[in-house]
């Protein structure tokens, strides 16, 4: 009964923080951490200790899966270089830099354990995405931050395991690299297979309630085999989510996708809120443990402050050149536009199955046999990608937001508790990681609004631009389905529903073909898709 009462109180706190946070100007995760700390200070409340595997294996896979399902596949593809750099290269660099820092400032700390703590505080948290999305910013920034937070967890956990292993036996750099590549590759393959299987199975079940229940199992069906193969269950869950999100509009009925969207949104809110509430409840116990073992709470405070400053400096040093490289890439792409148009004219002049030389890559022309329609699609997609880079540039303002939005949180708290109990100064290491996470959420998350108002980054498309884009998309779809619309207007009353359903399905197929080309924003496409789903559900009543 006590456990049930605690769970109900937790749900009430999560609901309260979600509603009150925006009104108070405080991010809901920060409010939940504060509520957890306050609750732990109440006399009679027992010390809360949650097994880290509950978070790593039970909470994070569905959280990351839900985030992956909702991210637009085209936007993710366009930003994959930036996401890979931030989630892999930056995590490795941060681990090394912080490892040497921890070895220097923590007495008696050996390098393997220092690297383990460095890997623990390196990954960023997805909470930043929700904060900056509400504040309004270039959608590219949201995609980069969301993609980074989905993938860097797995890289960090692999490095933690390797570092802990190196504390006991010799581990080579080559061995760690192979383990990282193996972990990512096997997890990606498993995630892809489970994502495809998920769409195939659920596409053959008509009951939306049953398919939604099945969807609850998908992140675990992907993550558990990956973990059994010593791979990354988190990456497997993310890839399964990406595959599901990209194919759901074609494979699943509107009722199924609407049911999934609303149910998973509630699950995501509860799981994420529970983690931050637990974070607040645990920190007081961690402080007391360090005090009892006389390991120095004050020392942990200043080491955590130094570590947080180091993470921001390393991140700034990485993001600066990354933004500069993206700017140069956009300029090069803009100069390519005339060549692409000339190549398009060349494609139009050849037979459908002729050998067509593709555009040069690194100065070399490649030959392949392709249809003219396929080449037109490739060129249209390339032109759309270039227009995306030019119209939504990432400058120093957006780069600064990406740096400041790199908050630590859930994975840091869970990963540090996986350290073995015989780790040197374990209680102090746990406290340092907790303090870095809480300070990062409080300082960076609490000041994100001020930073945004001061920097004034590109807010992205205006409401007027989005409305114009929606209108243009609607006209294009009307042209693509003009024949079916004419048939609907002359259909008898008995045939009108069937003709309407045929029109909706044809319009959706045309919309998904346009989505694959990337010529319209994710917001405009999602709005139109939801309208079509509503029309189909109304006709099927």
LUMRO-161289 format. One record per residue (C-alpha): z, y, x. Coordinates in steps of 0.25 Angstrom, whole numbers, always signed. Each point is the difference from the previous one (the first is absolute). Layout:
<pts>
PT     w     v     u
PT     Z     Y     X
...
</pts>
This chain:
<pts>
PT     w     v     u
PT    +0    +0    +0
PT    +3   +10   +11
PT   -13    -3    +7
PT    -7    +3   -13
PT    +8   +13    -2
PT    -4    +4   +14
PT   -15    -3    -3
PT    +0    +8   -13
PT    +7   +12    +7
PT   -11    -1   +11
PT   -11    +1   -10
PT    +6   +12    -7
PT    +2    +7   +14
PT   -15    -3    +3
PT    -5    +5   -14
PT    +9   +12    +2
PT    -5    +3   +14
PT   -14    -1    -4
PT    +1   +10   -12
PT   +10    +9    +7
PT    -6    +1   +14
PT   -12    +8    -4
PT    +8   +10    -8
PT   +10    +2   +11
PT   -11    +1   +10
PT    +5   -12    +8
PT    -8   -13    +2
PT    +6   -12    -8
PT    +2    -8   +13
PT    +9   +10    +6
PT    +8    +2   -13
PT    +2   -16    +0
PT    +4    +0   +14
PT   +10   +11    -3
PT    +5    -8   -13
PT    +2   -12    +8
PT    +8    +7   +11
PT    +9    +6   -11
PT    +2   -13    -7
PT    +4    -7   +13
PT   +11   +11    +2
PT    +6    -3   -14
PT   +14    -7    +2
PT    -1   -15    -4
PT   -15    -1    +3
PT    -2   -12    +9
PT    -9    +1   +13
PT   -14    -4    -4
PT    -8    -8   +10
PT   -14    -5    -4
PT    -7   -11    +7
PT   -12    +6    +7
PT    -9   -11    -4
PT    +2    +4   -14
PT    -7   +13    +3
PT   -10    -5   +10
PT    -4   -12    -8
PT    +4    +3   -14
PT    -2   +15    -2
PT   -11    +5   +10
PT   -11   -10    -3
PT    -1    +5   -15
PT    +2   +14    +4
PT   -11    +0   +10
PT    -9    -8    -9
PT    +2   +10   -12
PT    -4   +11   +10
PT   -12    -7    +5
PT    -5    -3   -14
PT    +0   +15    -4
PT    -6    +5   +13
PT   -15    +3    -2
PT    -8   -10    +8
PT   -11   +11    +4
PT   +10   +10    +5
PT    +7   -11    +8
PT   -13    -5    +6
PT    -3   +15    +4
PT   +14    +2    +7
PT    +1   -14    +6
PT    -1    +6   +14
PT   +11   +10    -2
PT    +9   -10    -7
PT    -2   -11   +11
PT    +3   +10   +11
PT   +13    +5    -7
PT    +4   -14    -5
PT    -3    -8   +13
PT    -2    +9   +12
PT   +11   +10    -3
PT   +10   -10    -4
PT    -2    -7   +14
PT    +1   +13    +7
PT   +12    +5    -7
PT    +7   -14    +3
PT    -2    +2   +15
PT    +4   +14    +0
PT   +12    -2    -8
PT    +4   -12    +7
PT    +0    +7   +14
PT    +8   +11    -7
PT   +11    -9    -6
PT    +1    -8   +13
PT    +3   +14    +7
PT   +10    +5   -10
PT    +8   -13    -5
PT    +9    -5   +11
PT    -3   -15    +4
PT   -12    -1    -9
PT   -11    -9    +6
PT   -15    +3    -2
PT    -3   -11   -10
PT   +11    +4   -10
PT    -4   +15    +2
PT   -14    -4    -3
PT    +5    -7   -13
PT    +7   +12    -4
PT   -12    +9    +3
PT    -9    -9    -9
PT   +10    +0   -11
PT    +0   +15    -1
PT   -15    +2    +2
PT    -6    -4   -14
PT    -1   +11   -10
PT    +4    -1   -15
PT    -9    +1   -12
PT   +10   +10    -7
PT    -8   +12    +7
PT   -12    -4    -8
PT    +6    +3   -14
PT    +6   +13    +5
PT   -12    +6    +5
PT    -9    -5   -11
PT    +9    +8   -10
PT    -1   +12    +9
PT   -15    -1    +0
PT    -8    -1   +13
PT   -14    -5    +5
PT    -1   -15    -6
PT    -4    -4   +14
PT   +14    +2    +5
PT    +6    -8   -11
PT   -10   -11    +3
PT    +4    +0   +15
PT   +15    +0    -2
PT    -1   -11   -11
PT    -8    -9    +9
PT    +8    +3   +12
PT   +13    -4    -7
PT    -6   -13    -6
PT    -4    -5   +14
PT    +9    +5   +10
PT   +12    -8    -5
PT    -7   -13    +4
PT    -3    +5   +14
PT   +14    +5    +2
PT    +7   -13    -5
PT    -9    -8   +10
PT    +4    +9   +11
PT   +15    -2    -4
PT    -2   -15    +1
PT    -7    +0   +13
PT   +11   +10    +6
PT   +12    -9    -5
PT    -7   -12    +6
PT    -2    +7   +13
PT   +15    +2    +1
PT    +2   -15    +1
PT   -13    -5    +7
PT   -11    +7    +8
PT   -11    +5    -9
PT   -13    +5    +6
PT    -8   +12    -5
PT   -12    -9    -3
PT    +9    -9    -8
PT    +5   +11    -9
PT   -15    +5    -2
PT    -5   -14    -4
PT   +12    -1    -9
PT    -3   +13    -7
PT   -15    -3    -1
PT    +3   -14    -6
PT   +10    +6    -9
PT    -9   +10    -6
PT   -13    -9    +0
PT    +7   -12    -7
PT    +7    +9   -10
PT   -13    +8    -3
PT    -7   -13    -3
PT   +11    -6    -9
PT    +1   +13    -7
PT   -15    +1    -3
PT    +0   -15    -5
PT   +12    +3    -9
PT    -6   +13    -5
PT   -13    -7    -4
PT    +7   -12    -6
PT    +8   +10    -8
PT   -12    +7    -6
PT    -7   -14    -3
PT   +12    -6    -7
PT    +5   +12    -8
PT   -15    +3    -4
PT    +0   -13    -8
PT   +13    +3    -7
PT    -2    +9   -13
PT   +15    +3    -2
PT    +4   +13    +7
PT   +15    -4    +0
PT    -3   -13    +7
PT    -9    +6   +10
PT   +11   +11    +3
PT   +10   -11    +2
PT    -9    -7   +10
PT    -2   +13    +7
PT   +15    +0    +3
PT    -2   -12    +9
PT   -12    +5    +8
PT    +7    +7   +11
PT    +9   -12    +2
PT   -11   -10    +0
PT    -7    +9   +11
PT   +13    +3    +8
PT    +7   -14    +0
PT   -12    -8    +6
PT    -2   +11   +11
PT   +15    +0    +4
PT    +0   -15    +1
PT   -12    +1    +9
PT    +8   +10    +9
PT    -9   +11    -5
PT    +3   +13    -8
PT    +3    -2   -14
PT    +0   +15    -2
PT   -15    +1    +4
PT    -4   -12    -8
PT    +6    +7   -12
PT    -7   +13    +3
PT   -13    -6    +2
PT    +2    -8   -13
PT    +3   +13    -7
PT   -13    +7    +6
PT    -9   -12    -4
PT    +6    +0   -14
PT    -1   +15    -2
PT   -14    +1    +5
PT    -5   -12   -10
PT    +9    +2   -12
PT    -9    +9    -8
PT   -11   -10    +0
PT    +8   -13    -1
PT   +12    +4    -9
PT    -1    +5   -15
PT    +5   +14    -3
PT   +12    -5    -7
PT    +4    -8   +12
PT    -1   +12   +10
PT    +7    +9   -10
PT   +12   -10    -1
PT    +0    -2   +15
PT    +0   +15    +3
PT   +12    +4    -9
PT    +8   -13    +3
PT    -2    +1   +15
PT    +3   +15    +0
PT   +14    -3    -6
PT    +2   -11   +10
PT    -4    +9   +12
PT   +10   +10    -5
PT   +11   -10    -2
PT    -2    -7   +14
PT    -2   +13    +8
PT   +12    +7    -7
PT    +9   -13    +3
PT    -3    +1   +14
PT    +4   +14    +2
PT   +12    -2    -8
PT    +4   -11    +9
PT    -2    +8   +12
PT   +10   +10    -5
PT   +10   -10    -4
PT    -1    -7   +14
PT    +1   +12    +9
PT   +15    +2    -1
PT    +3   -14    +3
PT    -9    +0   +12
PT    +8   +13    +5
PT   +13    -7    -2
PT    -4   -12    +8
PT    -4    +9   +12
PT   +13    +7    -1
PT    +8   -13    -1
PT    -7    -5   +13
PT    +2   +13    +7
PT   -15    +1    +4
PT    -1   +15    -3
PT    -5    +6   -13
PT    -2   +13    +7
PT    -9    -6   +10
PT    -8    -7   -11
PT    -2   +14    -7
PT    -6    +7   +12
PT    -8   -12    +5
PT    -6    -1   -14
PT    -3   +15    +0
PT    -7    -2   +13
PT    -7   -12    -5
PT    -5    +8   -12
PT    -5   +11    +8
PT    -7   -10    +9
PT    -7    -6   -11
PT    -5   +13    -5
PT    -5    +4   +14
PT    -7   -13    +2
PT    -6    +1   -14
PT    -5   +14    +3
PT    -6    -3   +13
PT    -8   -12    -7
PT    -4    +8   -12
PT    -5   +12    +7
PT   -11    -7    +8
PT    -3    -9   -13
PT    -3   +13    -8
PT    -8    +6   +11
PT    -8   -13    +0
PT    -2    +0   -15
PT    -5   +14    +1
PT   -10    -3   +11
PT    -5   -12    -8
PT    -2    +8   -12
PT    -8   +10    +8
PT    -9   -11    +6
PT    -2    -6   -14
PT    -4   +13    -5
PT   -11    +1   +10
PT    -4   -14    -4
PT    -4    +4   -14
PT   -14    +5    +3
PT    -3   -13    +8
PT    +5    -8   -12
PT    -9    +7   -10
PT   -12    -3    +9
PT    +4   -14    +1
PT    +1    +0   -15
PT   -14    +4    -1
PT    -4   -10    +9
PT    +7   -11    -8
PT    -7    +5   -13
PT   -14    -2    +7
PT    +2   -15    +4
PT    -2   -12    -9
PT   +13    -6    -6
PT    +1   -12   +10
PT    -5    +6   +13
PT    +8    +0   +13
PT    +7   +14    -1
PT    +7    +6   +13
PT   +14    +4    -3
PT    +5   +13    +4
PT    +4    +0   +15
PT   +14    -4    +4
PT    +4    +5   +14
PT   -14    +3    +3
PT    -6   -13    -4
PT    -9    -4   -11
PT    +2   -13    -7
PT   -10    -8    -9
PT    +3    -8   -12
PT    -7    -4   -12
PT    +5    +7   -13
PT    -5    +4   -13
PT    -3   +15    -2
PT   +11    +1   -11
PT   +10    -5    +9
PT    -4   +10   +11
PT    +1   +11   -10
PT   +14    -4    -4
PT    +4    -1   +14
PT    -5   +14    +3
PT    +6    +6   -13
PT   +13    -6    +4
PT    -1    +6   +14
PT    -4   +14    -5
PT   +12    -1   -10
PT   +10    -3   +12
PT    -5   +11    +8
PT    +1   +10   -12
PT   +14    -5    -2
PT    +4    +3   +14
PT    -6   +14    -1
PT    +5    +4   -13
PT   +14    -5    +2
PT    +3    +3   +15
PT   +13    -3    +7
PT    +4   +12    +8
PT   +13    +3    +8
PT    +7    +3   -13
PT    -3   -13    -6
PT    +3    -7   +14
PT   +14    +7    +0
PT    +3    -5   -14
PT    -4   -14    +4
PT   +10    +2   +12
PT   +11    +5    -9
PT    -2   -11   -10
PT    +3   -11    +9
PT   +13    -3    -5
PT    +8   -13    +3
PT    +6    -8   -11
PT    +0   -14    -6
PT    -6    -9   +11
PT    +9    +7   +10
PT   +13    -3    -8
PT    -5   -15    -2
PT    -5    -3   +13
PT   +12    +5    +8
PT    +9   -10    -8
PT    -9   -11    +5
PT    +6    +2   +14
PT    +8   -12    +4
PT   +15    +1    +0
PT    +1    -2   +15
PT    -9   +12    +3
PT    +7   +10    +9
PT    +7   +12    -7
PT    -6    -6   -13
PT    +8    +9    -9
PT    -4   +12    +7
PT   -14    -3    +0
PT    +0    -2   -15
PT    +7   +13    -2
PT   -10    +7    +8
PT   -11    -6    -8
PT    +7    +4   -13
PT    +2   +14    +5
PT   -14    +2    +4
PT    -5    -5   -13
PT   +10    +8    -9
PT    -2   +13    +9
PT   -15    -2    -1
PT    +0    -1   -15
PT   +10   +12    -1
PT    -6   +10   +10
PT   -15    -3    -1
PT    +0    -4   -15
PT    +9   +11    -4
PT    -8   +10    +7
PT   -14    -5    -3
PT    -2   +10   -11
PT    +4   +12    +9
PT   -10    -5   +11
PT   -11    -2   -10
PT    +2   +15    -5
PT    +1    +5   +14
PT   -13    -8    +5
PT    -8    +2   -13
PT    -9   -12    +3
PT   -13    -3    -7
PT    +5    -4   -14
PT   -12    -8    -3
PT   -10    +2   -12
PT    +4   +10   -10
PT    +2    -4   -15
PT   -13    +7    -3
PT    -8    -8   +11
PT    +6   -13    -5
PT    -4    +4   -14
PT   -14    +3    +5
PT    -1   -13    +7
PT    +4    -8   -12
PT   -10    +7    -8
PT   -11    -3   +10
PT    +4   -14    +1
PT    +0    -1   -16
PT   -14    +5    +0
PT    -5   -10   +11
PT    +6   -11    -8
PT    -6    +4   -13
PT   -14    +0    +7
PT    +3   -14    +6
PT    +3    -5   -14
PT   -10    +9    -8
PT    -7   -12    -6
PT   +13    -7    -5
PT    +5   +13    -6
PT   -13    +2    -8
PT    +1   -15    -5
PT   +15    +3    -4
PT    -5   +12    -8
PT    -9    -8    -8
PT    +8   -13    -2
PT    +5    -4   -13
PT   +15    +1    -4
PT    +1   -15    +2
PT    -6    +0   +14
PT    +7   +13    +4
PT   +12    -6    +7
PT    -8   -10    +8
PT    -9   +11    +4
PT   +11    +9    +4
PT    +7   -11    +8
PT   -14    -2    +7
PT    -1   +14    +3
PT   +14    +1    +6
PT    -1   -12    +9
PT   -14    +5    +5
PT    +6   +14    +3
PT   +12    -6    +7
PT   -10    -8    +9
PT    -8   +13    +3
PT   +13    +7    +3
PT    +5   -11   +10
PT   -14    +0    +7
PT    +2   +15    +2
PT   +14    -2    +5
PT    -5   -10   +10
PT   -10   +12    +5
PT   +12    +9    +2
PT    -7   +12    -6
PT   +11    +4    -9
PT   +15    +2    +2
PT   +10   -11    -3
PT    +7   +10   -10
PT   -13    +2    -8
PT    -4   -15    +0
PT   +14    -4    -4
PT    +0    +9   -12
PT   -13    -5    -5
PT    +4   -14    +2
PT   +12    +2    -9
PT    -8    +7   -10
PT    -9   -12    -1
PT   +12   -10    +0
PT    +6    +8   -12
PT   -14    -1    -7
PT    -1   -15    +2
PT   +14    -3    -5
PT    -2    +9   -12
PT   -13    -8    -4
PT    +6   -13    +3
PT   +12    +2   -10
</pts>
